Amino acid sequence: MAELLKAAASAKARMLLCHGAGAPVQSDFCQQLAAQLALQGIDVWGFNFAYMQQCLAGQRRPPPKMPVLIAQLQDELSAMATDLPLILAGKSMGARVVTMLCAGVAGEVPAAVKAVCCYGYPFHPPKKDSWRTGHFDTLQRPVLILQGERDPFGTAAELCSLSWPEVEVSWLRSADHDFKPLKSSGLTQQQLLQQAAQRTRRFIDDVILEN
């Protein structure tokens, strides 16, 4: 069951945020991201998949196969309010789930979903040439990926020559998979999360105007 992570003072959109493989939506990353997004006029709801709910209850579980996760997300979407434009979002593994749902791999994409935002997409496992982008060519919604330049799941150098019709990648300088920068950059994780939230707002504004 989704829970409200952070409400905007005057919301222009509603986001359903899914977590990564190893940490729930109550993680520091998701909480800080939600706070920054709310400052940009976005209500942020968080969704823990069933295995993560069991982990939080003390029963450690690995993530199930992708079709199971997609089905759980579909069930949750059916209960979401539709009074605001709905944006699907995910951190790492959650980003893969939401993009696959919006590529139609499990059937029709819910009409309420207007766009997708990804915070650290797992393009491939670190140090492995096993890409998770095969579904990008069939995406049925615009996708924004906020990615750290030195993210081991997909660096700027690896992706500089790649593109997909519905995908825009926005790079965060010096950031890793959790948007933590090198000290030498002079940046902080909070500043990068703020940049990611601002870029998300501009993307959502563009999507709303197009519709």
N, C-alpha and C positions, 0 to 999 in steps of 0.2 A: 504494500500500500504506500503510495507516494505521500510525502510530508512536505510542508512548506518550509524551505530552508531560509528564505529571506523575501520579504514583501517590499515592493517598490512603493514610494509615496504616491506616485501617479503612474500606474503601469500602462505601457503601450503594447506589451507582449507577455506571454507566459512561456516559461521554459521548463521542460522536464529533463532533468540531468541524471544520467546513469553513471555509476562509479566504475573504477578500474578493477582489475582482477583481484587485487590484494587488500583493498581498503574500501570501506563503505562511504556513502554520501555524507556521513558525519565526520569524515577526515578533515584535517586542517586545510588541505588543498581545496576541497569542495566547499567548505564553509567560507574560506577567504574569497574564493571565486564568486560565490553566491552574493556575498556582501558587496563586491565591486559591481557585479551585474545589476543589483538592485539600485545602486546609485545611478545607473544608466537607464532606469525606467523599465526594468525587466523583473517580473515576479519569477522566482526560482523555486521549483519543486524538485525534491530529490527522490530517486527510486532505487531501493536495494533489491537486487534479484533474490530469489528464494534461498539460494545457497549462502548468500551473505547474511541474510536474516538468521540462518542457522548458525553461522559463525559467530554472530553477535550474541547468540544465546548460549555460546560455549561449545557448540558442536562443529568443530573445524571441518570444512568441506572445500574441495576444489571446485572451480567453475565447471558447470556441465557443458555439453556440446552447444555450438552456436544456435541450432534450430530450437533448442529448449529455451535459451535466453530470449530469442526473438519472439517466441510464443508468449512468454511471460510479459514482455514489453507490450505486445499487442493487447493482451488482457488489460493491462494498466491503462493504456491509451483509451480504451472504451469507456473508462470511468472519468476521464479528464473533462473539465468544463470547457465550453467552446465560445465563451463570450469575448475572448482575446485571441489574437493570432498565436498559434501554438508552434513552438520551436523545439525540436528534439535535439538533445545534446548528450555528449558522453566524454568521459575521461578515459583515455587509453582503450582498454577492452570495451568499455561502454560506447566509445566512439565507433568501434567496429560494428557493434550490434545495431546502433541507430542507422549507420550508413547502409548496412545490409537490408534492414527493413525497408529503407527508402529506395533501395534498388529493386524492390519487388521480388526478392528471393522467396518470400513466404506468401506471395499473393498480392492483392491490391493494396496500395499504399493508402492509409487513412487520409481522407480529404482534409481533415482538420490540421494536418501537419503541413506547415508552410515552408520550412527550411530546416537545415541541420547545422549544428555547430560542434566541432570536435576540438578538444583541448589535449593535445599530445596524441596524435594518431599513431597506432602501432603498425607502421608500414611493413615492418618485418621484425622477427626476433633479433635482438642484438647479435651482431657478428654472424648472422646467417642470411643467405641469399634465398629467402622464402617469402615472397611478397604477398601481401594481403590486400591487393588492389584489383583483383579480377572482376569484382562487381562494380567498380567505378564507372565503367562504360555504359551501365544500364541504370544509373541513378535517375530518379524521377523528381528530385527536388534539388535546389541549389545547396551546395555544401561549402562551409567555411571551415578550414583547418588552421588552428593556431598552433604553431609548431616551434619548438626551440631549435636554434641553429645547430646545436651540438647534441640533439636528442639521439641516443643510440638506436632508437626504433625507427629512425629516418632523419638523416642530417640534411642540411642545406646543400652540401656538396653532392650527396647522392641523388637529390631530387631536382637539381637545377635544370636538367634537360627533359623532365617528365611533366606531362600535363593531361588533364581530363576535362571534357566539355563542361561538366557541372561543378567542378571542384576549383576552389580558390585557396591557395596556401599562403598564409600570412606569417612571416617569420619574426620570432622574438630574439633579439640580439643576445648572444652568449648564453642562452637558456638551455637547460637540460630537459628531461622528460617531465619534471615537476616544476618547470619554469624557474629553476634556481640558476642564477647567473654566476659566472666567475667573478671573484672579488675584483680582479683587475679591470672589469668592465665599468665599475663605478655605479652599477645598477643593483637594485634589490629585488627579491622575489615579489614583494608587494607592488613595486613599480611595474613589473612585467605583468602581473595579474591585472593591474589597472589598465595597462595598454591593451591587454587581451579583451577586457570588458568594453573598452571604448571602441575597439575594432568590431566587436560583436554588435554593438548598438548601431554602428553605421551600416553593417551588413543587413541587420534586421530592418532598418529604415528603408533601405533599397528594396528589400523583398516586399515590404508592406506597400510601398509606392507602386511597385509593378503590379500588385493585385488590387 
